[in-house]
Amino acid sequence: MAIRQGLLALLSRGPRYGYQLRAEFEASTGATWPLNIGQVYTTLSRLERDGLVAPGEQDDQGRVVYTITEAGRAEMARWFGTPVAQADRPRDELVIKLAMAVTAGADVRPIIQAQRTATMGTLQRLTRARRASAEDPAQRLVLDSMIFQAEAEQRWLDHCEAVLAASPQTQERQA
């Protein structure tokens, strides 16, 4: 997710200053995606340059409050209406690691087992966090997505073991 569109979505609820945007962004994502405050202000500067937000006057504490412009609302609507393509998602390092391990002739079983243990720990942590944040639907959606991804990773690791166990090339390497 682009941070710029996330900030626009938060600004659509009303004017905010940088620290508010950071706190609300992290709260909305269940604190699973922490933002650096410098990143927030850099993004706000770019949004202002692109005419998507407008800075207001400084408040009594010297903070600049930003508002979303009509162009910003149009950009947010475009983002909401555009599906996320699989090609737009980052590469999966685990897939690459296992593919390279198989290619290199390494014993992949300990790699899979280490990942399975780490993923199970992540799944347990996420499940506890979901119970603790059951009241906030935004946090719940984020945590549910992460839980489903961890569960899918566990199933995929099982599949990897089955494929590798049935592969004559892998059996030769393990012999």
N, C-alpha and C positions, 0 to 999 in steps of 0.2 A: 504494500500500500504506500502510495506516495504521501509523505508527510504534508506536503502543501495542500492536498485535497482534504486530508484529515483536519487540518487547521481551518480550512474554509468551512467544513461541516460544523465545527465548533463555533465559529464566528457567525454562522447562520442563526444561532440561538441568541445572539446579541453581542454588543461590543465587549472585548476582552483585552487584557494586556498579556504580555508574554508569559509571565509566571502562571497566570490563570490557565492559559492555553496548555502549557506543559502539564500542570496538575490534572486538568480535565482529560487530556489525551491519555495520560497514564492511567487514570481511573477508568476511562472507557475501555481500555485494552486490558484491564485487570492487572496492571503493572507488569505485563509481559513484554512490553516494548518501551523501555525507559528512554526518554529524550534528554539530550543535553540542552541546557537553556540557550547556549550559543547557536545550536542548530535551529531552535525555534526562532530566534531573532534574525538569523541569516535567511531563513525561509520567509519570514514576514517581510524582510527587505525586498526579496525577489517578488513576492506577491504584490507589494506596493509598486515596484518597478513595472510589473505587468498589468497594473490597473485592476487587480482583483481584490485588493483591500485598500482602505484609506486610513492613514493615521489621524487620530484626533488630537485634542489638546492634552498636555500633561496634567495628571491629577495632582492633588496636593502633596503626594509623595514622590513626584517626579516620574511617574510611570506613564508611558504613552499607551493610550487605549486605541485598538484597531477595530474597524468595522468592515464588513464585507460589502463590496460594491455589487451592482447589478451584473457586471461582467463576472464577478466572483461567484455569484449565485448560478449563473449560466454554466460556468466551469464545473461547479459542484454537481449540478443536475446532469451534465454530460458524463461526469465520472460515475455517478450513481447508475446511469443508464447504460454504461458500457461494461460488458462482461470482462472478467479477467482471463486472458488467454493463458493456456499452459506454458506457452513459449515465453511469457513475460515473467514467469517465476524463476527464482534463482536455481542453479544446478544443485542437485542433491549430492552432497559430499560423500554420504554413506554409499550411495550407488556407485560412485566413481571409485571409492576406496575398495569396495568388494570386487568390482570389475578388474581393477589394476592388480589386486592380490591374486585373483584367479589367473590373470594373464602372466604374472610374475612367477607362478607356480608355488605360491605360498600356501601354507595350511590355513584355510579360511575359517575352519571351525572355531578357533579361539577368538577370532575377530568377531564372528557372529555372536558367540557367547558373551563377550564383553559388551557388545552393543545391546544385546537382549537385557543384560543386567542393568545397564544404564537407562535404557528405555523404560524398564519396569519401575525403576526409582522415579523417573520423571512422571510416569503415569500415576504413581501413588501420590506424589507431591501435587500434581494437578487436580486429582480427585479431592484431596483435602482442601485445596484452594477453592474449588467449586462449591463445596459444602459451606465454606466460610462466606462466600459472596453470592449466595442464592437469591438475595433480594435485588441485585442490580442486573437487569437483563442484558446490558451491553457486555459486562464482565462475564456473565454466564455464557453468552454466545462465543466469546473469545476462548474461554476455557474449554467449552464443549468441543470447539474445533480442534484445539490442541490435544485434547484427550482422544478424539477420533483419529487424529494423525498418529498419535503414539500407538493406539491399538492397531491401526493399519500397518505401522512399521513392524510391530510384533508378528502379525500374520505374514508380512512379506519376508521377515527373517526365517520363519518356519518354512516358507516356500523356497527360499534360497537353500536351506539345508537339504530339502527334499530333491531339488534339482541337482545340486552338487553330488548328493549321495548316489543319484541315478546316472550321473555322467561318467562314461568310461575314462575320459581324460582325467577327471578328478580322482577316480579310484586308482588309476595308475600312479598318480603323484603321491597318494597317501600310502601306497604299498612299499 
